[in-house]
Amino acid sequence: MKEAFRSRFGGADGLRVFRAPGRVNLIGEHTDYNQGLVLPVALDLVTLVATAPSGDGKLRLYSEHRGELREFDAAAISGLERRGDWSDYVVGVARELDRLGFAIEPANLLIRSTVPEGSGLSSSAALEVSSALALLGGRPLDRLEIARLAQRAESHFVGMPCGIMDQYVSLFGREHTAVELDCRTFQSRHVALPDGIAFVAVNSMVKHALSGSAYAERVRECGAAMEALRARFPEVASLRDATPAHLAAVDLPETVARRARHVVSEIARVGQFVAASAAGDLAGMGKLLVESHRSLQHDYEVSCEELDFLVDTALSIDGVYGARMTGGGFGGCTVTMVAREKAEAFGRQIATAYQARFGVDPRVLPCNPSNGAAECVL
């Protein structure tokens, strides 16, 4: 990073490097923006941001894998408009920090990432969190506040109405464990995973254009369900509070009813998965993963042919307990729970089957639960 930084910007005096991981969500999909429960793990796939003072009033952002440079006036951050590209994630974070009273110092930032974009492994949150740490430059700020400002940047500036899960786990992840996060209270606990299993992400290498607009549409549909529920049950503050009985008692449009049914059942599955993990019930954990995928496939309708193929094929491979799509949907990754000694063979078999069906080589990624964001020691 130091050599790359010096080559790009001509000097590296005062260089600091910050890292933030991507994540895979084991279960609890599309529940975060409904104040529900989620169970992600931070990955050893990370975004690194190297930074040093620019000395000329400019904030420069260079993305290594895109080979693109963006340049801004550091003193004018608060007035910048959205560009519609990758730099919006960094600028959005800078604007939020500026609003909190943290002046954006003139600096050069070099960005390097091993989190594949469009994969459902949250490259955006990894970029937001690592950029926030780099722009803070060691100035103290509570980790939860960093997660919240990064979420605001993505929701309000980038324009993706996301929940807080991705940013939270990027900061609070811990090696060897998952994070059960309550997206209403922002309280979490670390959940030990059973020995003898591995989680493997398989990147379909596709991202359908529908994903952004469909995500926003699902948020609106959940909002419509809540309006109807509150009119009948004022005590139901969000879909987190709703039960199947509540849904059955309200006359919802058929599509809205299915969206709400997914959210209510998925929140319940998170608790059931954690309980099964604590009991070492591997079959039960796998069954819940499959139930989650079918709900996302049929009720929430955010899967696609490629993801369904990866799940269905995984379930036919020896050693697999369960599989599901993970992330926003319409492409990206599946996550498969497999016996640890079978994980390598699973990766070969699923890749061969997918290539034969779609003519595309998927990327198979071991999901190693890792620690959250931090400054790197140089």
N, C-alpha and C positions, 0 to 999 in steps of 0.2 A: 504494500500500500504506500509506503514511504517513497519508494522509487517511482511508482506510477504517479504519485502526487507531484513529485519534483519534476518529472518529465512533462506533466500537463501544465503546471502553474509556475515552474521555474524556481521554486524554493519550497522548503518544508519546515522553516523555523516555527517553533511552537506547535508542531503537528500533534493532534490527538485523534484517536480512532474510537468510534463507538459502534456497537453491534446490537441488533435486535432480531429475534428469530421470527420465522413464520410459524404457522400452527396447523395442526390437523384436528378437526373436531370429531371426537369418537362418536358422540351421540348428542342430540339436542339441536336439530337444525331448524333455522327460521323461528326459533323461540326467543332469541335474545332481544329483538325489538318488540316482543310481546311480554317483556318483564319476566321471562321464564327462567328455566335452568338450562345450563349447557355443561359439557364435559370435554373441553379441549386439552391438548398437550402442546407445549412449545417444542419446536423441532430444532435439530442441529443444522438446519438450512437457515441462513441468516442474510440480512442486509448490513453491510459495513459502510459507515460514512467517515471518511478522513477529512479533517478540517484544520485550517490554520488561518490566521488573520490575513486579509487581502491588502490592507493598508491604503486602499484607494477609494473607500466608500462603497465598493461594489460587493454584492452577494452573488457569487458564481456557483452554479450547480453543473457538475459534469457527470453524466451517466456513462460508465464504462461500456456496458454491453450494448447500449444504443449508439455510442460514439457521438453524443449530442451535448452541447453546451448551452446553458441558459444564463443570462446575465441580468441583474436587477439592481436598482438603487436601494441600498439597505435602508436608507432613511425614509423611503417611500413605500415600505412594505404594506402599510395599512390601506393604501389606496390602490393596490394592484387588483386587476381583474383576472378572472379565470381564463386560462389559455386553451383548456381542453386537451392537455397532454399530461405526461408524467410529472412535470414540474409543479402542477397544481397541488399535489400531495405535500410537497415541501413548503410551498408558498402558503398554503392553507394553515399548516402548523405554525409557520412564522407569524402569520397574522394573529393567530390565537395567543401565541406567546406575547406579542406586542400588546394585545388587549389586556393581558394580565400584568403588564408593567415591566416585562423583560425586553429591554431594548435589543433589537437585532443588530449585532455587531457586523461590520463589513468582514466577509470571510470568503474563502474558496472551499468548496465542498466537492470531494470526489466520492462517487457512489458506486459500490460494487455489491452484487447480490448473487446468492446461490438459490434463492427462492424463485421457482419458475413462475412467470406471470401467467395469469389466466387459468391457474391450475386449481383454484379453490383452497390454496394453502396460505392465503393472506399475505401476498407480497406487498400489498398496499399498506397494511398495518405495520409490517416490518420496516418499510420505508418511512412511514410517519413517525414511528417511535424512535428509530435511530437518528432521524433528522432532528427530532425534538431534543434529544440528548446532546447532539452536536451543536445545535443553536443555543442551547442553554450553556454549553461550555463549562460545565461543572457548577453552575449556579444551582442552589438547592431548590427543588420543587417536589412535593409529595408525589409518589408514583401513581396513585389513583388519579390525581389531578392531571398528570401527564397523559394517562389513558383517556380521560374525559376530553381533554383539549384535542387530542388526536382524533377521537371520534367526531367531535364537532367539526374539525377541519374537513373530514371526509363527507359528513352529512351536509354541512352548510356551504362549504366552498367548492368541493369537488362535485357535490350533488348526488351522492349515493347515500340514501337514508338507512345507514347501517346501525346495528346495535353496538355494544361496547365489548363484546366477547374478544374480538381479534386483538384489539389494542391492549386489553387487560391481560390476556395470557402472554402476550409478547413481553410484558413487563414482569408478570408474577409467576411465570412458569418455573418449574423445579425439576431437576434431573430425576428420572425414574418414576415420576408420578403424573397423574392427570390433575386438572384443576376443576373442581365442581364450583361453578360460579352462579350465584343468584343475581340475575340481571336487574332485579328490582332494588335490592339493598346494597349491591356491590360487595357483599360478603362472600368469601370463598373458603374452601378447605381443600387440602391436598389429599388425593385419593391414590393409595398404593394399588398397583395393578398386579394381578396374579403372576407368579413365576411360570416359566415354561411356555409363554405365548409371545407373539410378536404382532405388531400392527404394521401393515405394509400399504403405502399409498401407490395407486397406479394412475398415472396421468394419461388421460385419454388423448391429450395433445389437441383437443378441439375446444373452442369457446364460441358458442353460437351468439350471433349479434343480438338475439332476443334477451340475453341475460340481464342487461341493465334496466331496460324498460319493464321486463317481467318482474324483476325484484321490486321495483317501485309499485307496480300494480298489486303484488301480494301484500305489501304494507298497507295499501289503500283498502284492499279487501278485508284484511284483519281489522282495520279501523271501522269498516262498515258493520262487521259482526259485532264489534264492541258497542256501537251506537244502539243497535237493536237490543243487545243484552242489557245495557244500562237502563234502557227505558222500562224494561220489565223487572230487572234485578239491580237496584241502585247500589247494592253492596259489592257487585262485581266491578272492580276497578280496572281490570285488564283481563286478557284471556288467561293469564296466570291464575286467576280466581275462578274461572269457569270450570264446570264439570260436564260430563256427557248429559246429565239430567237438565242442566241449564240450557244446553244447546237444543235438546229435544223439545223444550217448552217454548221456544221462540221460533217464529216463522221466518226463516232466513231464505234468501235466494239459494238455489241449489249449489251454485259454485261457491258462494260465500260460506255456506254451511260446511262444505268439504274442506275449505281452507281452515276454518276454525276447528274442525274435527282433528285435522292434522296437528295443529298447535297444542290442543288440549291433550291429545294422546301422546305426543312427543315429549311434553314436559313430564308426564307420568313415567315415560320410558327411561328418562335420565335417572330418576330415583330408583327405579327397578334395576337398572344396569349397575349402579353403584352398589346396591345391596347384593346383587349376584356376584360382583367382583369381590366384595368382602367375604362372601361365602365360598369363593373358589368355584362357583358354578359356571364353568366355561361354556357348556351347552346353552345355558340360560342367557349368557351374555351374547352369544352368537345369534340366538333366536331373536333377541331384541334388536340387533343390528339389521337383520333382514326385515323385521316388522317396520323399522324406521324407513328403510328404503322403499318398501311397498307403499307406505303412507305418502312419502315424498313423490313417488311415481304416479300414484292414482289420485290422491286427495289434493296434494299441493301442486302437482303437475309441474315440477321443476327438473325432472330427469330428462333423459334423451336416449336415443337408440344406443349410442356408444356406452353410456353409463350402465344402462340395463344389461347390455351384453357382458360388460366386465363383471357385474354382480352375479348374473346367472352362471357365467362360466366359472367364476371363483368358487361357487357353491358346489361345483362338480369335481373340484380338485382335492386330492387327499390332504388331510390335515387342516382344512379350512373349517372354522367354526361359524363364521358369518361375514357378511360384507354389506356395504351400503355406499351410496354417493355421499360426498362430504363437500361442504361449501355451498355457495349460492345456487349452483345447478347449471343446466344447459351446457354441460361440458365440464372440464376440470377433472377432478380426481374421484376415485373411489377409495375407501379404506377397508382393508380386509384384516380380520383377526385370524391368525393361523398359528398352529403349533410351531414353536421356535425352530425346532430341528427340520421343519418342512418349509420354512420361509424361503430359502434360496431356490428350492425346486419349484415352489409356487410361482416365484417371479419369472422363472424361465418358461413355465407352461402358460401362464396368462399372457406373456408377451408374444409367444408363438401363436396362440389362438387369436389374439387381437390383430396381429399382422396379417394372418390368413384371412380374417373377415373384412378388415377395412384397408389393408395395404399400408398401414401406418405402424411404426414402431413406438409403442408406449414407453414412457419413462417409469421405471419401477423404483420406488423410493422407500427405504426402510424408515419407519417413524420412530426415532429414538427420542423419548421425552428428555428435554434439556432445560437448562436454566434460562431465565429471562434476561432482558436487556441489561447491558453494562458497558462501561468503558473498558477497552482493551489495554492490557499492559504492554507497552512498547519496550 
